Amino acid sequence: MAKFHGNIGFASSTETAPGVWTDVVTEREYYGDVLRQTKQWTEMANQVNDSLTPNNRISVVGDDFAYLNFSTMRYVIWGGAFWKISNIEIQRPRLILSLGGVYNGPKA
């Protein structure tokens, strides 16, 4: 089983001006294991190139911050890229994250 070491991005909505809310992203460092490492090329009708979608699962050892804020997890930095978190499974003391697609939102 491969090991994981990287940052996870947490986004929280913050009012930056009256009536204007933006996502403020903070990153925290986590360790764990790569449970599944697969990828899938998906053909898109309106695109020239196929889209790469990872079907990876990463198990990280959670801390208090992760358990209190798991609903705000947005991305994982892995292999030099930002990947969306598509599913979170809680199995204390671990959080199992399923990755799906490239993350293009706000970053820390």
MARBA-3410 file (N, C-alpha, C, O; in Angstrom, 1 decimal):
108
0.8,-1.2,0.0,0.0,0.0,0.0,0.9,1.2,0.0,1.8,1.3,0.8 ~ 0.6,2.2,-0.9,1.4,3.4,-1.0,1.0,4.4,0.1,-0.1,4.3,0.7 ~ 2.0,5.2,0.5,1.8,6.2,1.6,1.4,7.5,1.0,1.8,7.8,-0.2 ~ 0.6,8.3,1.7,0.2,9.6,1.3,0.7,10.7,2.3,0.7,10.5,3.5 ~ 1.2,11.8,1.8,1.6,12.9,2.6,1.3,14.1,1.7,1.9,14.3,0.6
0.4,15.0,2.2,0.1,16.2,1.4,-0.9,17.1,2.1,-1.3,16.8,3.2 ~ -1.3,18.1,1.4,-2.2,19.1,2.0,-3.6,18.9,1.5,-3.9,18.4,0.4 ~ -4.5,19.2,2.4,-6.0,19.2,2.1,-6.5,20.6,2.3,-6.2,21.3,3.3 ~ -7.3,21.1,1.4,-7.8,22.4,1.4,-9.2,22.4,2.0,-10.1,21.7,1.6 ~ -9.4,23.3,3.0,-10.7,23.5,3.6,-11.2,24.9,3.2,-10.5,25.9,3.4
-12.5,25.0,2.8,-13.0,26.3,2.4,-14.2,26.7,3.3,-15.0,25.9,3.6 ~ -14.1,28.0,3.8,-15.2,28.5,4.6,-15.7,29.8,4.0,-14.8,30.6,3.6 ~ -17.0,30.0,4.0,-17.5,31.3,3.5,-17.3,32.4,4.5,-17.7,32.3,5.6 ~ -16.8,33.5,4.0,-16.5,34.7,4.8,-17.0,35.9,4.1,-16.9,36.1,2.9 ~ -17.7,36.8,4.9,-18.2,38.0,4.4,-17.1,39.0,4.2,-16.5,39.5,5.2
-16.7,39.3,3.0,-15.6,40.2,2.7,-16.0,41.7,2.6,-15.2,42.6,2.8 ~ -17.3,41.9,2.2,-17.9,43.2,2.1,-19.3,43.0,2.5,-19.8,41.9,2.4 ~ -20.1,44.1,2.8,-21.5,43.9,3.1,-22.2,43.2,2.0,-22.4,43.7,0.9 ~ -22.7,42.0,2.3,-23.5,41.2,1.3,-22.7,40.4,0.3,-23.2,39.8,-0.6 ~ -21.3,40.5,0.4,-20.4,39.7,-0.5,-19.7,38.6,0.3,-19.0,38.9,1.2
-20.0,37.4,-0.1,-19.4,36.2,0.6,-18.5,35.6,-0.4,-18.8,35.3,-1.5 ~ -17.3,35.3,0.1,-16.3,34.5,-0.7,-15.7,33.4,0.1,-15.7,33.4,1.3 ~ -15.3,32.4,-0.6,-14.7,31.2,0.0,-13.2,31.5,0.4,-12.4,31.9,-0.5 ~ -12.9,31.4,1.6,-11.5,31.5,2.1,-11.0,30.1,2.4,-11.5,29.4,3.2 ~ -9.9,29.8,1.7,-9.3,28.4,1.8,-8.1,28.4,2.7,-7.2,29.2,2.5
-8.1,27.4,3.6,-6.9,27.1,4.4,-6.5,25.7,4.1,-7.3,24.8,3.9 ~ -5.2,25.5,4.1,-4.6,24.1,3.9,-4.0,23.6,5.2,-3.4,24.3,6.0 ~ -4.2,22.3,5.4,-3.6,21.6,6.5,-2.9,20.3,6.0,-3.3,19.7,5.0 ~ -1.8,20.0,6.6,-1.0,18.8,6.2,-1.5,17.5,6.9,-1.8,17.5,8.1 ~ -1.6,16.5,6.1,-2.1,15.2,6.6,-1.2,14.0,6.1,-0.6,14.1,5.0
-1.3,12.9,6.8,-0.6,11.7,6.4,-1.6,10.6,6.3,-2.6,10.6,7.0 ~ -1.3,9.6,5.5,-2.1,8.4,5.4,-1.7,7.4,4.4,-0.5,7.3,4.1 ~ -2.7,6.7,3.8,-2.4,5.7,2.9,-3.2,5.9,1.6,-4.3,6.4,1.7 ~ -2.7,5.4,0.5,-3.5,5.4,-0.7,-4.1,4.0,-0.8,-3.4,3.0,-1.0 ~ -5.4,3.9,-0.7,-6.1,2.7,-0.7,-6.3,2.1,-2.2,-6.2,0.9,-2.4
-6.6,3.0,-3.1,-6.9,2.7,-4.5,-6.3,3.7,-5.4,-6.5,4.9,-5.1 ~ -5.6,3.3,-6.4,-5.0,4.3,-7.3,-5.4,3.9,-8.7,-4.7,3.1,-9.4 ~ -6.5,4.4,-9.3,-6.9,4.2,-10.6,-7.2,5.5,-11.3,-7.5,6.5,-10.6 ~ -7.3,5.4,-12.6,-7.7,6.6,-13.4,-8.6,6.2,-14.6,-8.5,5.0,-15.0 ~ -9.4,7.1,-15.0,-10.3,6.8,-16.1,-10.3,7.9,-17.1,-10.5,9.1,-16.7
-10.2,7.6,-18.4,-10.3,8.7,-19.4,-11.8,8.7,-19.9,-12.3,7.7,-20.2 ~ -12.4,9.9,-19.8,-13.8,10.0,-20.2,-13.9,10.9,-21.5,-13.3,12.0,-21.5 ~ -14.6,10.4,-22.5,-14.8,11.1,-23.7,-15.9,12.1,-23.5,-17.0,11.8,-23.0 ~ -15.6,13.4,-23.9,-16.6,14.4,-23.8,-17.0,14.8,-25.2,-16.1,15.1,-26.0 ~ -18.3,15.0,-25.5,-18.8,15.3,-26.8,-18.3,16.7,-27.2,-18.1,16.9,-28.4
-18.2,17.6,-26.3,-17.9,19.0,-26.7,-16.5,19.4,-26.4,-16.1,20.6,-26.4 ~ -15.6,18.4,-26.2,-14.2,18.7,-26.0,-13.4,17.8,-27.0,-13.8,16.7,-27.4 ~ -12.2,18.4,-27.4,-11.3,17.7,-28.3,-10.6,16.5,-27.6,-10.5,15.4,-28.1 ~ -10.1,16.9,-26.4,-9.3,15.9,-25.6,-10.2,15.2,-24.6,-11.1,15.8,-24.1 ~ -9.9,14.0,-24.3,-10.6,13.2,-23.2,-10.2,13.8,-21.8,-9.2,14.5,-21.7
-11.1,13.6,-20.9,-10.9,14.1,-19.6,-10.4,13.0,-18.6,-11.0,11.9,-18.7 ~ -9.4,13.3,-17.8,-8.9,12.4,-16.9,-9.6,12.5,-15.5,-9.7,13.6,-14.9 ~ -10.2,11.4,-15.1,-10.8,11.4,-13.8,-10.2,10.3,-12.9,-10.3,9.1,-13.3 ~ -9.6,10.7,-11.8,-9.0,9.6,-10.9,-10.2,9.0,-10.1,-11.1,9.7,-9.7 ~ -10.0,7.8,-9.8,-11.0,7.1,-8.9,-10.2,6.6,-7.7,-10.4,5.5,-7.2
-9.3,7.5,-7.2,-8.5,7.2,-6.1,-9.2,7.3,-4.8,-10.1,8.1,-4.6 ~ -8.7,6.5,-3.8,-9.2,6.7,-2.4,-8.0,6.8,-1.6,-7.1,6.0,-1.6 ~ -8.0,7.8,-0.7,-6.9,8.1,0.2,-7.5,8.1,1.6,-8.5,8.7,1.9 ~ -6.8,7.4,2.5,-7.2,7.3,3.9,-6.2,8.2,4.7,-5.0,7.9,4.7 ~ -6.7,9.2,5.4,-5.9,10.0,6.2,-6.2,9.9,7.6,-7.4,9.7,8.0
-5.2,10.1,8.5,-5.5,10.1,9.9,-6.0,11.5,10.3,-5.3,12.5,10.1 ~ -7.3,11.5,10.8,-7.9,12.8,11.0,-7.5,13.3,12.4,-7.2,12.6,13.4 ~ -7.6,14.6,12.5,-7.4,15.3,13.8,-8.7,16.0,14.2,-9.7,15.9,13.4 ~ -8.7,16.7,15.3,-10.0,17.3,15.7,-10.5,18.3,14.6,-11.7,18.4,14.4 ~ -9.6,19.1,14.0,-10.0,20.1,13.0,-10.6,19.4,11.8,-11.7,19.8,11.3
-10.1,18.2,11.4,-10.6,17.5,10.3,-12.0,17.0,10.6,-12.9,17.0,9.7 ~ -12.2,16.4,11.8,-13.5,15.9,12.1,-14.6,17.0,12.3,-15.8,16.8,12.0 ~ -14.2,18.1,12.8,-15.2,19.2,12.9,-15.5,19.9,11.6,-16.5,20.5,11.5 ~ -14.5,19.9,10.7,-14.7,20.6,9.4,-14.7,19.7,8.2,-14.3,20.2,7.1 ~ -15.0,18.5,8.3,-14.9,17.6,7.1,-15.9,18.0,6.0,-15.6,17.7,4.8
-17.0,18.7,6.4,-17.9,19.2,5.4,-17.4,20.3,4.5,-17.9,20.6,3.5 ~ -16.3,20.9,4.9,-15.7,22.0,4.2,-14.5,21.6,3.4,-13.8,22.5,2.8 ~ -14.1,20.3,3.4,-13.0,19.8,2.6,-13.3,20.0,1.1,-14.4,19.6,0.7 ~ -12.4,20.6,0.4,-12.6,20.8,-1.0,-11.7,20.1,-2.0,-12.1,19.6,-3.0 ~ -10.4,20.0,-1.6,-9.4,19.4,-2.5,-8.3,18.8,-1.7,-8.0,19.0,-0.5
-7.5,17.9,-2.5,-6.3,17.3,-2.0,-5.2,17.6,-3.0,-5.4,17.5,-4.2 ~ -4.1,18.0,-2.5,-2.9,18.1,-3.4,-2.1,16.8,-3.4,-1.6,16.4,-2.4 ~ -2.1,16.2,-4.6,-1.5,14.9,-4.7,-0.9,14.7,-6.1,-1.5,15.0,-7.1 ~ 0.4,14.4,-6.1,1.1,14.2,-7.4,1.3,15.5,-8.1,1.3,15.5,-9.3 ~ 1.3,16.6,-7.4,1.5,17.9,-8.0,0.3,18.6,-8.6,0.4,19.6,-9.2
-0.9,18.0,-8.3,-2.1,18.5,-8.9,-3.2,18.7,-7.8,-3.1,18.0,-6.7 ~ -4.1,19.5,-8.0,-5.2,19.7,-7.1,-6.4,18.9,-7.6,-6.9,19.0,-8.7 ~ -6.9,17.9,-6.7,-8.0,17.0,-7.0,-9.2,17.3,-6.1,-9.0,17.5,-4.9 ~ -10.4,17.3,-6.7,-11.6,17.5,-6.0,-11.9,16.3,-5.1,-11.6,15.2,-5.4 ~ -12.4,16.6,-3.9,-12.9,15.5,-3.0,-14.3,15.3,-3.4,-15.2,16.2,-3.2
-14.7,14.1,-3.8,-16.0,13.8,-4.2,-16.8,13.1,-3.2,-18.1,13.1,-3.2 ~ -16.1,12.4,-2.2,-16.9,11.7,-1.2,-16.0,11.6,0.0,-14.7,11.4,-0.1 ~ -16.5,11.7,1.2,-15.8,11.5,2.5,-16.5,10.5,3.3,-17.7,10.5,3.6 ~ -15.7,9.5,3.7,-16.2,8.4,4.6,-15.5,8.5,5.9,-14.3,8.5,5.9 ~ -16.3,8.5,7.0,-15.7,8.7,8.3,-15.6,7.3,8.9,-16.6,6.6,9.2
-14.4,6.9,9.2,-14.1,5.6,9.9,-13.0,5.9,10.9,-11.8,5.7,10.7 ~ -13.4,6.5,12.1,-12.4,6.9,13.1,-11.4,5.9,13.4,-11.7,4.7,13.6 ~ -10.2,6.2,13.5,-9.6,7.5,13.5,-9.2,8.1,12.1,-8.4,9.0,12.0 ~ -9.8,7.5,11.0,-9.4,7.9,9.7,-10.6,8.5,8.9,-11.8,8.3,9.2 ~ -10.2,9.3,7.9,-11.2,9.8,7.0,-10.8,9.3,5.6,-9.6,9.4,5.2
-11.7,8.6,4.9,-11.4,8.1,3.6,-12.0,9.0,2.6,-13.2,9.2,2.5 ~ -11.1,9.6,1.7,-11.4,10.6,0.7,-11.4,9.9,-0.6,-10.4,9.3,-1.0 ~ -12.5,10.1,-1.4,-12.6,9.7,-2.8,-12.3,10.9,-3.6,-12.9,11.9,-3.5 ~ -11.4,10.8,-4.6,-11.0,11.9,-5.5,-11.7,11.7,-6.8,-12.0,10.6,-7.3 ~ -12.1,12.9,-7.4,-12.8,12.8,-8.7,-12.7,14.1,-9.5,-13.4,15.0,-9.2
-11.7,14.2,-10.3,-11.6,15.3,-11.2,-10.6,16.4,-10.7,-10.3,16.4,-9.5 ~ -10.3,17.3,-11.6,-9.3,18.3,-11.3,-10.1,19.5,-10.6,-11.2,19.8,-11.0 ~ -9.5,20.0,-9.5,-10.1,21.1,-8.8,-9.7,22.4,-9.4,-8.5,22.7,-9.5 ~ -10.7,23.3,-9.7,-10.4,24.5,-10.4,-10.9,25.7,-9.5,-10.9,26.8,-10.0 ~ -11.3,25.5,-8.3,-11.9,26.5,-7.5,-10.8,27.4,-6.8,-9.6,27.3,-7.1
-11.2,28.2,-5.8,-10.2,29.0,-5.0,-9.2,28.1,-4.3,-9.6,27.0,-3.8 ~ -8.0,28.6,-4.2,-6.9,27.9,-3.5,-6.3,28.7,-2.4,-6.5,30.0,-2.4 ~ -5.6,28.1,-1.5,-5.0,28.9,-0.4,-3.8,29.7,-0.9,-3.1,30.4,-0.1
END
